[in-house]
Each structure stands twice: as structure tokens, then as C-alpha cells.
Amino acid sequence: MENQPLDQYWTTPYGDFAIRKTRFGVYTSYDRELVQLVTGGTYEAVFKMTPAHLQWAREGYVVAEGQEVGTYSSSVGVKL
């Protein structure tokens, strides 16, 4: 991480976070211990999703009633 201080934090019921633009032009949010939380293409997207991420990290994600639960895999199903 760059030596730029994180001096502007936002407070949520699930923890505080700050947002910094990275050298690659994307935005990343960090908690008070400087752990990376959410990375996104716009400041607004990271600002909107970080509180939800903090909540889900503490309480777990609860699927809304009527939504289907899916599973996802990051593995490729074919041999290259």
C-alpha cells in the first residue's frame, strides 16, 4: 500500500472503512487495520458495497425470501 494516510473513515454498525484510489485506477476500501475489503471501478460502487460487505462478513449473507440460492465455482471445467 502506498504511504498515503487514510484519514477519512466512514462508520457503519459493522465497522469503519476508508477508500483509496489505487495506482491501477480502481478504488479499494480498507478497514482500520488496513485490511482490503472491496475493490471496484468507481468510488461510488465501492462506497455502496463496503457496508454490505462488512455486514455479511460479520453476520453471514442471508438470501432474501423468494430468491434462489446458487453455487458458484472459480475452477475451469475443461482441460487446457
C-alpha positions, 0 to 999 in steps of 0.5 A, spaced: 500 500 500 502 506 498 504 511 504 498 515 503 494 516 510 487 514 510 484 519 514 477 519 512 473 513 515 466 512 514 462 508 520 457 503 519 454 498 525 459 493 522 465 497 522 469 503 519 472 503 512 476 508 508 477 508 500 483 509 496 484 510 489 489 505 487 495 506 482 491 501 477 485 506 477 480 502 481 478 504 488 479 499 494 476 500 501 480 498 507 478 497 514 482 500 520 487 495 520 488 496 513 485 490 511 482 490 503 475 489 503 472 491 496 475 493 490 471 496 484 471 501 478 468 507 481 468 510 488 461 510 488 460 502 487 465 501 492 462 506 497 455 502 496 458 495 497 463 496 503 457 496 508 454 490 505 460 487 505 462 488 512 455 486 514 455 479 511 462 478 513 460 479 520 453 476 520 453 471 514 449 473 507 442 471 508 438 470 501 432 474 501 425 470 501 423 468 494 430 468 491 434 462 489 440 460 492 446 458 487 453 455 487 458 458 484 465 455 482 472 459 480 475 452 477 475 451 469 471 445 467 475 443 461 482 441 460 487 446 457 
